[in-house]
Amino acid sequence: MTDALPIGMFDSGVGGLTVLREVMRQLPGESTVYFGDTARVPYGSKSRDVITRFSLEIGQFLLQEKVKMIVVACNTASAFALPTMRQKFKVPIVGVVAPGARAALAATQSRRIGVIGTEGTIESQAYSEAIHYLDPKAEVFGQACPLIVPLVEEGWLEKPLALEVVKEYLTPLLTNRIDSLVLGCTHYPLLKNLLGQVTGPGVKLIDSAEETARAVGQKLREDKLEAPSGSSGAMRYFYVSDAPEKFEKIGRRFLGQELPAVKRVDIGSWI
Amino acid sequence: MTDALPIGMFDSGVGGLTVLREVMRQLPGESTVYFGDTARVPYGSKSRDVITRFSLEIGQFLLQEKVKMIVVACNTASAFALPTMRQKFKVPIVGVVAPGARAALAATQSRRIGVIGTEGTIESQAYSEAIHYLDPKAEVFGQACPLIVPLVEEGWLEKPLALEVVKEYLTPLLTNRIDSLVLGCTHYPLLKNLLGQVTGPGVKLIDSAEETARAVGQKLREDKLEAPSGSSGAMRYFYVSDAPEKFEKIGRRFLGQELPAVKRVDIGSWI
């Protein structure tokens, strides 16, 4: 059996486009509906309750758009809202945390793993739990990096102070002698070079986008939801809750190509 | 005539507490209801439409709490939402932009005025318009500083990179030979020392909190809404849309004293 319906994906903003990019690369025949919650971005500093409520509202919107699966392309929402979303919605739900945890364990030799992310992601211990579920002996060291997202959004990656910010966060983390570092926020892949400069070549950087796209492909095969192989071109839909032009402009860097028209939808009206 | 009802105030988060602090100092007999929209913070990067909608929702909430006046203790919301709020609500509405503009004009000698604020505040040209309304010959130079709010919230004011961030924003602005600088965001007063280091003593820093509290007092007198002078102690109420404990913790620095219990209210339910 196959299913031509699109895959739904969401993030608090543009970050999840790094996951979409990988899904488009690995599964080019799958249509996608992406939602960026730009009216309420960022998620990283907010509570489990509020992020769960936002995620349920967005899930509802995506289901109205007739998606066959929901990809939570946001680390904070994955850390907080997955169990509730799986209870409420019947379609399969794939997050970014479990794939990131798997990738980290595949990469590490010393089993000393660092995780950087938003305050919410780090405080939730979601990566720590996901890694320990697979390997109880691994040691996980987390570090919240709240300034990195605004730095990326400001486009200041080349400035000397970007390096200062990254050093400020990573220096204490590196004293734990980690050999792999999970980029636990979809904004961080854009800083990969800078992060690598600070960690040095002895630390592998784990970008969960690739592994998440792989998990999406596997789940589609398992549930027999793959797009028909002979189907004509995949469709791309983009929605945001605020400022579509700005999303198009910043989104390019994350998606690695131009975005088609982005529509604003009023999130208050779905409930 | 007098009115013992409280004054309503709101901001996207903790920043507006700098205005509340001044209101408490200048008008100690007035009770207050403060709302921080911590579920949707920040406002500075969002559109006029969305910020206007949020402001109307919060206004509605404050009116349910029976406030006699609404103080928009947020520069972005003042820049975007005041006209619509004044149309929809019958109570007097006081923003922070007009008082800041007046204070800048009182301070400047060269009539070359700098304004720093969020993207929304600067792009709206609200300060520029307010200043030109009072003095068409003044020259106004704006600079959006999106990284300053997260820097203040991270508590990194003493780190060398805070100085780097401030220099990055102010150096181009200072080439315009301004002699006064409006701190057009309620977070900025906490950075006053650092800003002064970069501007040097020749530039006066304008904090609109003080001037706004004065405008509130004046409006209360004009509309005969002052609290009865013999009334027993003023009441302080604090509400947020997310994470009350965090608000209490960060809020202290802005209010300059401990906060009483902060309650969370569910903003979705007012509409």
Boltz contact constraints between the chains, C-beta under 6 A:
constraints:
  - contact:
      token1: [A, 39]
      token2: [B, 50]
      max_distance: 6.0
  - contact:
      token1: [A, 40]
      token2: [B, 40]
      max_distance: 6.0
  - contact:
      token1: [A, 46]
      token2: [B, 242]
      max_distance: 6.0
  - contact:
      token1: [A, 47]
      token2: [B, 242]
      max_distance: 6.0
  - contact:
      token1: [A, 47]
      token2: [B, 243]
      max_distance: 6.0
  - contact:
      token1: [A, 50]
      token2: [B, 39]
      max_distance: 6.0
  - contact:
      token1: [A, 50]
      token2: [B, 242]
      max_distance: 6.0
  - contact:
      token1: [A, 146]
      token2: [B, 154]
      max_distance: 6.0
  - contact:
      token1: [A, 147]
      token2: [B, 150]
      max_distance: 6.0
  - contact:
      token1: [A, 147]
      token2: [B, 154]
      max_distance: 6.0
  - contact:
      token1: [A, 150]
      token2: [B, 147]
      max_distance: 6.0
  - contact:
      token1: [A, 150]
      token2: [B, 150]
      max_distance: 6.0
  - contact:
      token1: [A, 154]
      token2: [B, 146]
      max_distance: 6.0
  - contact:
      token1: [A, 154]
      token2: [B, 147]
      max_distance: 6.0
  - contact:
      token1: [A, 161]
      token2: [B, 161]
      max_distance: 6.0
  - contact:
      token1: [A, 161]
      token2: [B, 164]
      max_distance: 6.0
  - contact:
      token1: [A, 164]
      token2: [B, 161]
      max_distance: 6.0
  - contact:
      token1: [A, 242]
      token2: [B, 46]
      max_distance: 6.0
  - contact:
      token1: [A, 242]
      token2: [B, 47]
      max_distance: 6.0
  - contact:
      token1: [A, 242]
      token2: [B, 50]
      max_distance: 6.0
  - contact:
      token1: [A, 243]
      token2: [B, 47]
      max_distance: 6.0
